[in-house]
């Protein structure tokens, strides 16, 4: 039985701004990042759409409906529309279950577009391989260029699996190869990812374009400069430590502890277990005699028991008193956490970019990150943070302790972090993406 669509999906063509269809099958840009399947991809799709809308484009994002209460169409912001497509049961499916629902999802996308005048969209931009499979069919039906952003790739992920993690299935590898072959343009986050597309997926180099994601520099910024350098009535500088202590009080964090923050999904790929094991290293018995407080902002992903398993590991390592797990928070609150802590740790085993690292640096906080994937681009080793060459607990304990014990070095890295963040902006990314769309249009016309 076909579902009827709201009349506003069939509005007549009243102008010709750039019309972009985006597809994000497995996760909605409206979801809270940090749990389930929601993460950096959600932020990427929403923030890129916002920047494109600021340029006058109309963006419509197709995503799978996960609740019967969701409206079929949501005008999220001016110029951005989210269309929830029914495909399979609303609940109980994660992204590993979705290949079996791609036919139903594709049918819903095509049905929605069929209510529009012919030639409604100018370009189709898909995110993650599942969306690319749907986009392959839709782009051919609509006769528009297909632009694809991988976000993660099975071959790259499988080459650097965390101990105990499950490899991506061969079916995903085949699906990714098909999307690469059929896309008119491929968007890579870094030069390294571009090289992996060419080397591991045989992408044609002239169809691969590097566009670094951005950071919302209005949300993720240091404490206002006026607060940091303002002078009291008697001419004495305002105490920076006191400013941060006030922020910690609002967040319910101890004012007198060294704090390390992990923000992201709790899963083996992201490596929060590496940090817990690092807290259990004997090195912390030196100095003040205790490890820092590790605050984990995130929910379970992949396995429903992931958070409980992390907490159990903390007990096994004897550091349960030094590990606090909290649910993910909205962006503005996340920015306050970044400002309030001493360090942000990103121990991922694989990252195509690493938005959390970029957002933390924009907030003026140094980052300790694994030297993998896009993190090697985002974190400037010795300038905005420190890159750790492996995932051994001892290596991470040494890296964290050396920074936590050196206030002067952290202050220097904080300055570098703020400067580093200016490299990333969504308006710049949108401008470059529009240029990619034009290249894709030319490639599509030629073939």
C-alpha distance (Angstrom), angle and dihedral (degrees) to the residues before:
residue distance angle dihedral
X1 . . .
X2 3.79 . .
X3 3.79 118.7 .
X4 3.77 117.1 -132.0
X5 3.79 115.9 -124.9
X6 3.80 127.6 -137.2
X7 3.76 114.9 -90.0
X8 3.80 92.2 -117.8
X9 3.80 89.6 71.6
X10 3.79 87.7 67.9
X11 3.79 99.2 52.3
X12 3.80 113.1 149.6
X13 3.78 119.6 -107.0
X14 3.80 104.7 -91.4
X15 3.79 99.0 166.7
X16 3.76 143.9 -6.1
X17 3.77 111.7 -110.1
X18 3.78 114.7 148.3
X19 3.80 106.5 -76.0
X20 3.78 115.3 -153.4
X21 3.78 127.3 -172.6
X22 3.81 112.6 -158.3
X23 3.79 124.3 -170.3
X24 3.80 124.6 -156.4
X25 3.79 104.6 164.4
X26 3.78 103.4 176.9
X27 3.79 103.2 39.9
X28 3.79 135.9 25.3
X29 3.81 123.7 -129.3
X30 3.80 85.9 -132.6
X31 3.83 93.1 63.2
X32 3.81 122.3 101.1
X33 3.83 107.9 -103.9
X34 3.78 118.0 -128.7
X35 3.78 105.4 59.1
X36 3.79 139.3 60.6
X37 3.81 109.4 -4.7
X38 3.81 94.5 -28.7
X39 3.78 116.9 109.6
X40 3.78 142.6 109.8
X41 3.80 92.2 -21.9
X42 3.81 90.0 63.7
X43 3.80 91.2 52.1
X44 3.80 91.1 45.6
X45 3.81 95.0 52.7
X46 3.80 95.1 45.1
X47 3.81 97.5 43.3
X48 3.80 93.7 44.3
X49 3.80 89.3 49.3
X50 3.79 90.5 50.7
X51 3.79 91.7 51.1
X52 3.81 91.6 47.7
X53 3.81 90.3 48.8
X54 3.81 89.5 52.6
X55 3.80 86.3 58.3
X56 3.81 89.7 55.8
X57 3.81 98.7 -98.4
X58 3.79 123.8 138.7
X59 3.80 111.7 -132.2
X60 3.79 124.6 -166.8
X61 3.80 116.9 -173.0
X62 3.80 120.6 -158.8
X63 3.80 115.1 -155.7
X64 3.79 135.8 160.0
X65 3.79 117.1 -90.7
X66 3.81 111.7 -118.8
X67 3.81 99.4 179.4
X68 3.78 135.5 38.9
X69 3.81 87.2 -135.3
X70 3.81 93.2 64.1
X71 3.80 114.1 104.0
X72 3.78 113.5 -120.2
X73 3.79 89.4 -124.1
X74 3.80 127.6 29.2
X75 3.79 122.8 -175.7
X76 3.79 93.4 -148.6
X77 3.80 96.9 -179.7
X78 3.81 136.5 -19.8
X79 3.79 106.4 -59.0
X80 3.84 94.6 9.6
X81 3.79 123.9 96.6
X82 3.80 125.2 177.9
X83 3.81 117.6 -155.0
X84 3.80 116.5 -162.4
X85 3.80 111.2 -149.5
X86 3.80 120.9 -158.9
X87 3.80 110.9 -128.7
X88 3.77 118.9 154.2
X89 3.81 126.0 -30.4
X90 3.76 115.5 -21.4
X91 3.78 95.3 -127.3
X92 3.78 137.2 31.4
X93 3.81 98.3 46.2
X94 3.77 127.2 107.6
X95 3.79 126.4 -173.3
X96 3.82 92.1 -85.7
X97 3.81 88.5 63.3
X98 3.79 95.3 48.9
X99 3.83 102.8 82.6
X100 3.81 86.3 78.0
X101 3.82 90.4 55.4
X102 3.81 98.7 49.0
X103 3.81 93.3 96.7
X104 3.80 91.4 53.7
X105 3.80 91.5 45.0
X106 3.81 93.1 48.6
X107 3.80 90.0 50.0
X108 3.81 89.9 53.2
X109 3.81 92.2 50.0
X110 3.79 93.2 48.9
X111 3.80 91.3 45.7
X112 3.81 91.4 53.4
X113 3.80 93.2 49.5
X114 3.82 90.8 47.2
X115 3.81 88.5 70.9
X116 3.78 88.8 63.2
X117 3.81 130.2 80.4
X118 3.78 113.8 -92.1
X119 3.80 114.0 -83.3
X120 3.79 94.3 23.9
X121 3.81 97.0 147.0
X122 3.79 126.1 55.5
X123 3.80 98.2 -165.2
X124 3.79 140.0 5.4
X125 3.82 117.5 -140.3
X126 3.82 116.9 -171.0
X127 3.80 129.7 -168.3
X128 3.84 124.8 -150.4
X129 3.78 123.2 2.1
X130 3.82 96.3 -82.0
X131 3.79 90.0 59.4
X132 3.80 90.2 45.1
X133 3.79 90.3 59.2
X134 3.81 90.0 54.4
X135 3.80 91.7 42.9
X136 3.81 91.7 52.2
X137 3.82 89.3 63.1
X138 3.82 97.0 37.9
X139 3.82 95.2 47.8
X140 3.79 90.9 52.6
X141 3.80 92.1 47.9
X142 3.83 93.0 47.4
X143 3.82 94.7 39.1
X144 3.81 93.0 -129.6
X145 3.81 131.2 130.9
X146 3.80 117.4 -89.7
X147 3.81 116.9 -136.6
X148 3.79 117.1 -175.1
X149 3.81 134.9 -167.1
X150 3.81 113.8 -165.5
X151 3.84 99.5 -162.7
X152 3.82 88.6 -174.6
X153 3.81 131.7 16.3
X154 3.79 126.5 -150.3
X155 3.79 96.3 -137.8
X156 3.81 91.9 50.6
X157 3.79 93.4 45.8
X158 3.81 93.2 47.2
X159 3.79 90.8 52.0
X160 3.81 91.2 61.3
X161 3.80 105.9 31.5
X162 3.77 120.3 164.9
X163 3.82 114.2 -117.4
X164 3.78 108.2 -83.1
X165 3.79 94.8 13.6
X166 3.81 120.9 130.7
X167 3.83 119.1 -114.3
X168 3.78 119.1 -120.5
X169 3.83 110.5 -101.5
X170 3.79 122.8 -102.5
X171 3.81 89.1 -117.9
X172 3.79 89.4 67.0
X173 3.80 90.9 51.5
X174 3.81 90.0 53.6
X175 3.80 90.8 47.0
X176 3.80 91.3 51.5
X177 3.80 91.7 49.1
X178 3.80 89.6 53.4
X179 3.80 93.2 50.1
X180 3.81 91.5 48.8
X181 3.80 90.9 51.0
X182 3.81 94.3 48.7
X183 3.82 100.4 42.4
X184 3.78 120.2 102.4
X185 3.80 89.3 -151.6
X186 3.79 135.7 10.8
X187 3.80 121.9 -152.6
X188 3.81 116.5 -148.0
X189 3.79 123.4 -170.2
X190 3.80 95.2 -143.5
X191 3.79 141.6 11.5
X192 3.80 88.3 -104.3
X193 3.81 92.2 56.3
X194 3.80 89.9 47.7
X195 3.80 88.8 54.4
X196 3.80 91.2 49.3
X197 3.80 91.1 52.6
X198 3.79 90.2 53.6
X199 3.81 96.8 40.5
X200 3.81 101.8 37.7
X201 3.82 101.3 29.0
X202 3.81 101.7 28.4
X203 3.80 93.2 -123.6
X204 3.79 115.5 174.6
X205 3.82 105.0 -105.7
X206 3.80 94.1 -135.2
X207 3.81 90.1 59.3
X208 3.81 94.4 53.6
X209 3.82 115.8 89.0
X210 3.80 125.8 -176.2
X211 3.82 113.6 -138.2
X212 3.78 115.2 165.3
X213 3.81 114.8 -142.8
X214 3.76 119.1 -117.1
X215 3.78 140.5 -128.5
X216 3.79 127.0 -129.8
X217 3.80 94.6 -116.0
X218 3.81 91.9 -172.2
X219 3.81 91.9 60.5
X220 3.79 99.2 32.8
X221 3.79 104.4 52.2
X222 3.81 135.2 122.8
X223 3.77 121.4 -94.1
X224 3.83 105.2 -66.9
X225 3.77 109.3 -76.0
X226 3.79 89.7 -128.6
X227 3.80 89.0 60.7
X228 3.78 91.9 51.1
X229 3.80 99.3 49.0
X230 3.78 103.9 23.7
X231 3.77 116.7 123.9
X232 3.75 126.1 -133.6
X233 3.81 120.8 -125.3
X234 3.79 91.3 -89.7
X235 3.79 91.6 53.7
X236 3.82 97.2 -107.8
X237 3.82 116.6 135.5
X238 3.77 115.0 -105.5
X239 3.82 109.6 -103.5
X240 3.82 108.2 -107.0
X241 3.79 91.2 -159.3
X242 3.80 89.8 57.0
X243 3.79 91.2 51.0
X244 3.79 91.6 55.1
X245 3.80 91.6 43.3
X246 3.80 89.2 57.5
X247 3.79 90.0 51.6
X248 3.80 91.2 48.7
X249 3.78 90.2 51.6
X250 3.80 90.7 55.9
X251 3.82 89.8 51.0
X252 3.78 94.6 45.6
X253 3.81 93.9 -113.8
X254 3.81 124.7 140.8
X255 3.81 111.8 -98.9
X256 3.81 96.8 -145.9
X257 3.82 104.3 45.1
X258 3.77 130.6 92.8
X259 3.81 104.3 -116.5
X260 3.80 130.6 -159.1
X261 3.81 117.9 -167.0
X262 3.80 129.1 -150.5
X263 3.83 113.0 -172.1
X264 3.79 118.4 -175.6
X265 3.76 146.7 63.9
X266 3.79 115.4 -35.5
X267 3.79 101.8 -120.8
X268 3.79 137.1 117.9
X269 3.82 92.4 -103.6
X270 3.81 91.1 62.5
X271 3.81 93.1 48.2
X272 3.83 105.5 -137.4
X273 3.82 87.2 148.0
X274 3.83 87.8 64.2
X275 3.80 89.3 62.2
X276 3.80 93.9 46.8
X277 3.81 90.7 51.4
X278 3.81 89.6 46.8
X279 3.81 89.7 57.3
X280 3.80 87.9 56.3
X281 3.82 93.3 59.8
X282 3.82 117.0 113.5
X283 3.79 91.7 -125.2
X284 3.81 89.6 87.0
X285 3.80 91.6 66.6
X286 3.81 86.9 76.6
X287 3.80 120.6 82.9
X288 3.81 112.8 3.6
X289 3.79 90.9 6.6
X290 3.77 99.9 -123.3
X291 3.80 137.8 77.7
X292 3.81 121.4 -113.4
X293 3.77 122.8 -92.5
X294 3.80 110.5 -91.5
X295 3.81 112.5 -150.4
X296 3.81 114.2 -164.8
X297 3.81 114.4 -162.4
X298 3.79 106.5 -169.8
X299 3.76 149.4 78.6
X300 3.76 135.3 -119.5
X301 3.79 118.0 -71.2
X302 3.80 126.9 -175.2
X303 3.81 94.8 -1.3
X304 3.80 120.4 46.8
X305 3.81 89.0 -144.5
X306 3.82 95.0 54.5
X307 3.82 95.6 108.7
X308 3.79 93.3 46.7
X309 3.81 89.7 48.5
X310 3.82 90.4 52.5
X311 3.79 91.4 49.7
X312 3.82 90.2 47.7
X313 3.82 89.4 52.2
X314 3.80 89.2 53.3
X315 3.81 89.4 55.1
X316 3.80 91.2 48.2
X317 3.80 90.7 51.1
X318 3.80 91.2 47.8
X319 3.81 93.2 -119.7
X320 3.82 102.1 103.5
X321 3.81 89.8 120.6
X322 3.79 89.1 58.7
X323 3.83 98.7 50.0
X324 3.81 124.1 78.1
X325 3.82 121.0 -178.4
X326 3.80 117.9 -160.7
X327 3.80 131.5 172.7
X328 3.81 120.0 -99.1
X329 3.79 116.9 -83.7
X330 3.83 136.5 -150.3
X331 3.79 118.0 -86.3
X332 3.80 97.8 -99.4
X333 3.79 91.6 51.7
X334 3.81 89.9 45.1
X335 3.80 88.9 54.9
X336 3.81 89.1 54.7
X337 3.80 90.5 52.0
X338 3.80 89.5 51.7
X339 3.82 90.4 51.8
X340 3.81 93.4 46.3
X341 3.82 100.5 52.0
X342 3.79 131.5 72.6
X343 3.80 98.7 -130.9
X344 3.80 139.7 6.2
X345 3.80 115.8 -142.5
X346 3.81 124.2 -154.1
X347 3.84 107.6 -179.5
X348 3.82 96.3 166.8
X349 3.79 119.8 157.0
X350 3.82 90.1 -145.6
X351 3.82 132.6 13.1
X352 3.78 128.2 168.1
X353 3.81 88.9 -158.2
X354 3.80 118.7 -23.8
X355 3.81 110.1 -128.2
X356 3.80 93.0 -177.5
X357 3.80 90.0 60.3
X358 3.80 91.6 48.9
X359 3.82 92.5 47.5
X360 3.81 92.5 48.2
X361 3.80 91.8 51.0
X362 3.80 90.5 48.3
X363 3.80 86.6 55.1
X364 3.80 89.4 56.1
X365 3.80 98.6 -105.5
X366 3.81 124.5 127.2
X367 3.80 117.7 -120.6
X368 3.80 130.4 -140.7
X369 3.80 105.8 -158.1
X370 3.77 141.2 169.5
X371 3.80 112.8 -101.3
X372 3.80 93.5 -117.5
X373 3.80 136.6 118.5
X374 3.78 118.1 -35.9
X375 3.80 92.8 -6.0
X376 3.79 87.4 79.4
X377 3.80 87.3 61.4
X378 3.80 98.6 41.3
X379 3.81 98.1 44.5
X380 3.79 114.4 56.5
X381 3.78 103.2 -150.3
X382 3.80 110.5 -123.5
X383 3.81 92.0 2.9
X384 3.81 108.3 63.4
X385 3.79 98.9 4.1
X386 3.78 144.7 -35.9
X387 3.80 130.1 -75.4
X388 3.80 117.0 -145.3
X389 3.83 113.1 -148.8
X390 3.82 97.2 -145.8
X391 3.79 143.4 12.4
X392 3.80 98.4 -109.4
X393 3.83 112.4 134.6
X394 3.81 91.2 -132.8
X395 3.82 91.7 55.0
X396 3.79 91.3 50.6
X397 3.79 93.4 45.3
X398 3.80 90.5 52.5
X399 3.81 93.0 47.2
X400 3.79 93.9 48.0
X401 3.80 95.3 44.0
X402 3.80 94.3 47.8
X403 3.80 90.2 56.3
X404 3.79 97.6 39.4
X405 3.81 90.5 52.1
X406 3.80 93.4 50.4
X407 3.81 112.3 65.6
X408 3.80 92.4 174.9
X409 3.80 93.2 54.1
X410 3.82 92.0 47.9
X411 3.81 90.0 51.2
X412 3.80 90.1 51.2
X413 3.81 91.6 49.1
X414 3.82 90.3 47.0
X415 3.80 89.0 58.1
X416 3.79 89.8 49.1
X417 3.80 90.8 47.1
X418 3.79 92.4 56.7
X419 3.81 91.5 47.9
X420 3.80 91.7 46.4
X421 3.79 92.2 54.7
X422 3.79 92.4 64.1
X423 3.83 87.9 73.6
X424 3.79 90.1 71.6
X425 3.80 125.5 65.4
X426 3.79 132.2 149.3
X427 3.80 94.9 -139.3
X428 3.79 89.5 57.4
X429 3.80 89.9 46.4
X430 3.82 91.2 50.8
X431 3.80 91.6 50.8
X432 3.79 90.6 52.4
X433 3.81 92.3 44.8
X434 3.81 90.8 54.3
X435 3.82 87.9 54.2
X436 3.82 88.4 51.7
X437 3.81 89.6 51.5
X438 3.80 89.1 54.9
X439 3.80 91.5 50.4
X440 3.80 89.3 48.7
X441 3.79 90.4 51.0
X442 3.81 90.5 54.3
X443 3.80 92.1 47.6
X444 3.80 91.4 48.3
X445 3.80 92.2 50.0
X446 3.79 91.5 48.5
X447 3.78 94.5 54.1
